[in-house]
Amino acid sequence: MRTIILLLTLFNMSVFAQTVYQSQEVEQSANPTGGTMLLNQFITANLRLPIEAAAKGLNGGVYVKGIVEPDGRFTSMEVVKSVDSLCNREALRVLGLYRSWQPARKDGKPVRQEITYPVFFRSPPIPNYDPGENVLYEYFDKDQVLTGEESEYAYRRVIPVDEYGMIRADVHFQQSRRKGWQDVVTFPYEKLEMWVKVHGASGADSVRAIRATTRTDNSGGPWEEVVRQKDGKLLSLTAYPGMGKAPYLHKEYYLNGMLRKYETQVDSTLNTTIWHDTGLMNSVIETNPATGTVIHEVWGSDGLPLVAEGDGWAKLSGSSLNGLVVFEQGKVNGNRKQGRWVGQLADSTLVYEEFYENGKFINGKTVLSGKETAYESEYPIAPRYQEVLQEMYRFLAKNIRYPVEASRNNTTGKVAISYVVNEDGTFSDYRIEQSAGKSLNDEALRVIKLMSGKWLPGMHKGMAIKQRFTMPIGFNTESTVSVRTFSR
């Protein structure tokens, strides 16, 4: 008899688990953890607009029917209202990434429930996109100013793009001539295979990746760097304003292609939003070296607010520190850090501790391998020449040689070169951020390489770090050179 009762109980539990309920059949309907506002923000942040659809203009929603499982996943998805096949596929991708649903409940137990959720696509039409060639065109007048008047077309930029509008091949700048459009200059699509550390819920994994960059002009204008896994999934996207300045946009992704971090830089203020690996938002933080760190909101992985209305105990998702993935936590009062804050590895090993008073950094120390190192700033300190700045100027003036051909032709201009200052003060990963022609570029690069090893590295939390630095060098035939520096 006991065996029969047990079998019946197991059978009933199995049926209970497999049954899919409608909203009117449950006591509590399935809902996204933290509410629909957080889910919609997740969708907006992760959604990629298929350029072929966006080029025509988009203003519609894809409605997806599926099952919210007891473990928070959204499965068995199908489109019940379509925009087009490209948008349908993207809507399914994004909703499939989100794993933070609160399941429906019946008789006090979590159960499966069928729901329908919309994903909206909105975009103004994109002119001058050729869907047959997958190419964007930008047209310029005789003064190389952007124009939409066909009668003024004198130059054009030909930008090959992938299905989401990202550059996929060499960019060509062309001039209209009697024989048609002819290349003036080609900007190569540069690819570099590399190892990249990718953040996960409990640390970082190293994966093979491809970094791709393409510039669209020689004037030090804006450009993007895209890092992908070998299977094409995004790992990061960084947009630069040009001239070697710090990026104004940076995105990092989990291995499954879900957005982990979204950063925007406006003047000196960095706005950062981070998501848990389930798709639930973790934190919204604003940092400015002049005014300090403002912690707006923090949520735990269970969807409960950890910092609400400016107060609470923040637990921040892992951030990178010199190859380590560090999880930070501490008290928040009036949106500001207060008291003792610690940075720990996933196994709770202490990496550093810091002390704050009403958001003001008091002091900190790094604790690694039994060694303590004190530091006096919560923000990274830029790398610098070993001696005073004036000595660096003297070094450059002594070693720069104006190229003979450039001098003879009275060629002048500004070359901006960025490079990574490594932990030991040596340089690597040189980039020409602004060009003044090959001979001046080569000379600026040659003399900058002479300084490799003569610099002090950047510092963060008491540790030497890799940091990119940019040095613009101006060439003119009268005063020879002028130098200005800034880092990022």
N, C-alpha and C positions, 0 to 999 in steps of 0.2 A: 504493500500500500504506500509506504514512504517513497519507494522508487517511482510509482505512478504519479504521486503528488509533485515530486521534484521535476519529473519530465514535463508535466503540465505547466508548472511554474516557468521552466526554461522556455517552453514553447510560447507561452503568453508574453514573456519578456521579449522574445525574438520578434514576434508579430508587432508588439508595441514599438520596437526599435525600427522596424521596416516600414510601418505605415506612414504615409505622407498626409499631413493634415492641412486643411484650409484655415484661414484666419478665424472664421466663425466657429471652428471646432476646438479651439484651444482657449485656455484661460488667459494666457499671456502670449501675444504675438511676437514673432522674431523681429529684432531691431538691431541696427548697427550699434556696437559698443560706443558709448559717448554721444549717441544721437546722430541724426541724419546730416547735421551740419558738418561734423568731422568726416563722415564718409564722403560727402560731396566735395570737401576740400581735398581729400585723398584722390578722388577721381579727377578733379581739375588738374592737380599737380602731376599725375601720371599719364594723363591722356595725350596721345600723339595724334595730330591731325594728318590723315593721309592727303598728300598734296594734290593728288589728282582730283579728289573730291573737294578739297578746300579751294582749289583754283576757281571753281564754279560758284563759290559762295555757299556757306553752310548755315542752316538755322533749323535744326530738327533734332529729334531724340530717337535713340535706339532703345526699345523696351525689351528687357531680357527677363524671361521666366526661368526660375530655377528652384532648387531646394536648399534651404538653410539647414545644415546638419547640426547635431548636438555639439560637435566639436568646434563650431564657429565657421566652417567652410561653406562656400556657396557652390553647389554641384548641379549636375544634370542641366546645364544651362542651354537655353534655346532662345532665338530671337523671335518675338511675337509681333514686333512692329519695327520695320526696317527703314534705314536711310539709304544705304547702298551696301554692297558686299564688303567694301573696304572699311567703312565705319562700323558695320556689324562685327567684323573680326576684331577691331580694336576695342569695342565695348566689351566683348567676351573676354579679351585678354586682361583688361583692367579689373573687371569684376572678379575674375578668377584669381587675381593676386591678393584680394582682400580676404583675410581669414579671421576677422574680429567681430563676427556676428554674435549677439546674444540669442540663443535658440529659443524657440517657442516652448511653452511649458503646459503640460496637461497632467492633471492629478499630481501636481508638484514635481513632475519629472521632465527633463528636457526631451523634446521630440522633434521630429523632422516636420518642416512646414514649407509649403510651396508659396513663393512670393513672386512679384514682378517688380523690377526696379529699372528706372530710366537712366540713360547716359546721354547727355546733351552735347551736340557738336555745333559750334558757332564760329564762323569766320567770314570776313568780307572776301569778295572775289580777289584772286591773285592774278594781276595782269601779266601778260607776256610769259606764260608758262606753256611749253609745248609738251603735251602728254605723250606724243609719239616718240620723241627723242628723250623725254625726261630731263628737260633743260629749262632753266630760268634765264630770261634775257633782261638786262638792264641797259637802257639806251641813254646816250649823252649827246649834247650838242657840240658844236665846233670848239667850244671852250671847255669841254669835258664836264659840263654841268648836267645832272640828271634831267631828263625831259620826257614828257609823255606825248609830245607833238611829233607825229611821224615825219612831217616835213623838215624837222630839225635834226633828225638822226644823222650823226656823223661818226659816232663811236658806239660800241656796245660791249658789254661784258657777258660772256657765255658761261653759265654756271651749271654743270651737270649735277643733278641731285638724285637722291634715292627716293623711295616711296614716301618718306616723311619729311622731305625737303632739306636733308643734310647733304653737304657736298660729298661727291663720291669719286671725282676724277679731276684732272687738271682744269684750271679756270683760264679762259682765253679772253684777252682784251683785244678787240678788233677795230679796224677802221674801215669805213665805207669807201670803196674805190670803184673805178670803172668796171673792174672785173669782179665786183662783188665784195663781200666782207673778207678782209685779210688780216691775219694775226699781226699785232704790234708787239705784244709780249705775252708769254705764257707763265702762269703761276702754278708750279708743280704741286700735285697732291702727294704729300709726303707721308709714308707709313713706316712705323718702327715697331718691330715685335719686341715685347718686353714682359717681365714679370710684374704683377701688380698685387698689392695686398687689398683684399676686399673685406669689409666689415660684416660680421654676422652677429647673431644674438649673444654669443659668448666669446667672441674674439675675432681674429682675422684669418682668412685663408689666402694663400698665394696662388694666383692663376696666371696662365699665359694669356696675353692680351695684345691688341694692336692699337697703337696710338696714331691717329691720323690728324694732320694739320694742313690747312690750305689758306694762304693769304690771297686777297683779291686786289691788292695794289701795292705799290712800293713806298707809299707815303707814310707808313706807320699807322695805317688805319685799323679799324676793328677786325678781329679774326677769332676763330674758334678752334678748340682742341677737343677731339672726341676719342675716348678710349672704349674699345669694345672687347668682349670675349671673342674667342675664335668662332663661336656659333652666331655671332652678330649681336648678342644682347649687350645693351649699354652698361658700362661700368662708371663712366663719368663724362660730363660735358662741361666745358669751361669756356666762357665768352670773355674776351679781352677787348678793352677800348682802343688798344694800340699804344705805341710809343713805350712799350715795356711796363705800362702801369698795371696795377693789381686788377684781377678780373672783377667785372661787375656782376657776373652770374656764375654760379658753380653748382653742379648737381652731382650727387654720388648715388650709386644704385647697389642694391643687394644682388647676389648671384642670379636670382630668378628674374631680374630685370625690374624689380620694384624700387621706386625712389626711396632712398634712405635719408638724404640730406638735401635741402634746398637753401642756398645762400644768395643774397643780393647785397651788393656794396653800393651805398649812396654817400658820396663824400667820404667821411671817416667812419660812418656807421655801418656795421655789418649786421644784417638781419638773418637769423638762422632758424629754420624749422627742421625738426628731425622726427622720423617715424619709427616705431617699433617694427620688427620684421613681420608682424601680422597685418600691418597696414594701419594700425591705430597710431594716432599722433602721440609723440613723446613730449616734445618741448617747443616753445616759441621764445627765442632769446634775442636780445639786441645788445651789441657790444660796441663801445666807443672808447678808445684809450683816454680821451679827455674827460668823459662824463661817467665812465664805468660801465658795468654790466647790468642790464635790466632783464629780469626773468619774468616774462609775462604770464606764461601758463606751463604747467607740467602735468602729464597724466601717467599713471602706472600702466603696466601691461594688462591689468584687469579692467582698465577704463575708468578707474576712480581718479578724481583730480587730486594730485599731490600738492599743487600750489594753486590756490583759488583766491581771487580778489587780493592778490599780492602777498599772501602769507602761506606758509606750509613748510614741508620738508621735501626738497627736490632730489630726485634720483634721475640722473641724466644718462641717456644712452651713450655707448662707447664712442670716444673720440680718439684720434690718432695723436700719439706723442712719441716721436722718435722711433717709430716702428712698433710701439706698444699700443694696444687698445685699452684705454683707461675709462673706467666708469666713475663719474663724479657725483658726490652727494653732500648735502649740507642744508642748514636752515635758511629760509627765505623770509624776510620781514620787509614789508613795503616794497616788494619787487626787487629787493637788493639782498645780496649775500650777507649773512650775519654769523659771527662766531667762527667755529672751526669747520672747514671743508676738507674733504679727503678725496684723493683720486686712487682708485684701486683697480687691480686686474680682475678678470672674471672670477678667479678663485679667492678673492678678497685680499690678496697680497697688497700691502700698502706701497704706493709709488710716491705720493707726495701729500703733504698737508699744508693748508693755508689758513690764515686768520684774517677776518674782516670785521670792520666796525661800520655799521650803516652803509654797507656797500663799498667802503674804502679799504683797499688792500693794505694790510699791516705788515705781514711778512709771510714767508713760506720756506719750506725745505723739501728737497727730494730725498727719498730714502730707498736706495737700491743697492743690493748686494752688501748690505751692512754698512754702506757709506752714506753719510748725510752731507748734503750740499745746500747751503742757504741761498735764497735769491730775494730780490727786492721789487720785482714787477710780475704781475700776473700775465702780462702780454709779451709776445716775442720781441727780442731786441735785435735790431738789424746788424748784419755783418759789417765790418769796416776794415779799412787799411790799418796795418799794424802801428803805423806812426800817425802823426797828426795829418789832417786833410791836406794842408798846404804842402806837405812832403809828397803826397800822392800826385798833386798837380805838378810838382817839380819833376817827379819821376816820369810822368807822361810827356811833359814838354821836352825833357832830355832825350827820350827814346823815340818819339814819333818822327817819322820822316815823310814829308809831303811827297807823294808819288810823282815822279818826273813827268810822266805823260799828263797827269791831272794838272800839275802846275803849269805845264806848257800850254795846255788848252784852257787855262783859267777855270778849271772845274772846281766848284765849291759845293758845300752842302753839309747836312747833318747825318751822322750815322749813329743809330741807337742799337747797342748790343746788350742783350741780357745773358746772364750765366748763373749757374748754381754755385754758390759758395758752400763747399762740403764741410763736414765737421772738423777736418784738419786744416782748413783754410785754403785748400786747393780748389780749382775751378773745374766745372764740367758742364755739358749740355749747353753750348753756346748757341744763341739765336740772334739773327739780325732782325731787329724789331723795326728799324727804319733804314732804308737804303739810300745811298748817294752815289751809286755806281760801283762796279766791281773793284776798281783800284783803291778807292777810299774805304770801301767795306773791308777789303783785305788788310789794309794798313791798320785800321782801328782794331780789327780782330787780333792782328799780330801783337800789337803793343799791350792789349788787355791780357793776352795769354802770358806775357812776361811777368804779370803781377801774381799769377797763380802761386799759392803758397806763402804769399806775403800779407795775407789778410787774417783777421780774427773772425771766427765763425759767428753766425747768429746764435743767440741763446734763448732758450725757453724753459722756464721752471728749473733753472740751474744746469741744464744740459745743452751741449753743443748740438745744433740742428742744421740740416740742409735748408738753405733759403735762397730764393732767386733774387738777383740784384740786377739793376739796369743802369747802364752808363751811356748817356748820349755824348758824342764827341762831334763838335762842329769844326769843319775845315773851311778856311778861306785863305786866299793867297796873300793877304796883307798881314793878318795876325797869326797865321798858321793854324792854331787850334784853340778851341774853347771846350771846357768840360763842365758837365753838371751831373749830379748823381741822385738817384733815388732807388729805393728797394721796394719789394713786395713780399 
